[in-house]
Amino acid sequence: MLNDQDLVRTLRSALPPVAMPEPPSRDLWPHVVERARQRPSWSAADWSAAAAVVIALLMFPKWFWFLAYHL
């Protein structure tokens, strides 16, 4: 069984350090915060899925309980 030092040495030999070519050109954290604060919007796929569920429930009302069970 390997002790900690052997494990560290083995990992360092198997995974050489990655050299960063240059630091990022700008700070990305403000963009992350701004994106997180934005209100989520519905895409066309969201509207299509909602319409498909409504149409399916109108055509087959007994599926309501099946859908409610799985949500």
C-alpha positions as CSV (number, residue, x, y, z in Angstrom):
1,M,0.0,0.0,0.0
2,L,1.3,3.5,-0.8
3,N,1.8,6.1,1.9
4,D,0.9,9.7,1.3
5,Q,4.3,10.8,0.0
6,D,4.5,7.9,-2.5
7,L,0.9,8.7,-3.7
8,V,1.8,12.4,-4.1
9,R,4.9,11.5,-6.1
10,T,3.1,9.1,-8.3
11,L,0.3,11.5,-9.0
12,R,2.7,14.3,-9.9
13,S,4.7,12.1,-12.2
14,A,1.5,10.9,-13.9
15,L,-0.1,14.4,-14.2
16,P,2.4,17.0,-15.0
17,P,1.5,20.6,-14.0
18,V,-0.4,22.6,-16.6
19,A,1.4,25.8,-17.7
20,M,-1.0,28.7,-18.0
21,P,0.0,30.7,-21.1
22,E,-1.4,34.0,-19.8
23,P,-3.8,35.2,-17.2
24,P,-7.4,35.9,-18.2
25,S,-7.8,39.2,-20.1
26,R,-10.6,40.4,-17.8
27,D,-12.4,39.5,-14.6
28,L,-15.3,37.2,-15.5
29,W,-17.0,37.2,-12.0
30,P,-19.1,40.4,-12.6
31,H,-20.5,38.8,-15.7
32,V,-21.4,35.6,-13.7
33,V,-23.2,37.7,-11.1
34,E,-25.1,39.7,-13.7
35,R,-26.2,36.5,-15.5
36,A,-27.3,35.0,-12.2
37,R,-29.4,38.0,-11.3
38,Q,-31.2,38.0,-14.7
39,R,-34.7,36.8,-14.7
40,P,-35.0,33.4,-16.5
41,S,-36.9,33.6,-19.7
42,W,-38.9,30.9,-21.6
43,S,-37.4,29.6,-24.8
44,A,-39.3,28.2,-27.8
45,A,-38.6,24.7,-26.6
46,D,-40.1,25.5,-23.2
47,W,-43.3,26.9,-24.8
48,S,-43.5,23.9,-27.2
49,A,-43.2,21.4,-24.3
50,A,-45.8,23.2,-22.3
51,A,-48.2,23.3,-25.3
52,A,-47.6,19.6,-25.9
53,V,-48.5,18.8,-22.3
54,V,-51.7,20.9,-22.5
55,I,-52.8,19.4,-25.8
56,A,-52.1,15.9,-24.5
57,L,-54.1,16.6,-21.4
58,L,-57.0,18.0,-23.5
59,M,-57.0,14.9,-25.7
60,F,-56.4,12.4,-22.9
61,P,-57.7,13.8,-19.5
62,K,-57.0,10.5,-17.7
63,W,-53.3,11.2,-18.2
64,F,-53.5,14.0,-15.7
65,W,-53.0,11.7,-12.7
66,F,-50.1,9.9,-14.5
67,L,-48.4,13.3,-15.2
68,A,-49.1,14.5,-11.6
69,Y,-47.7,11.4,-10.2
70,H,-44.4,11.8,-12.1
71,L,-44.0,15.4,-11.3
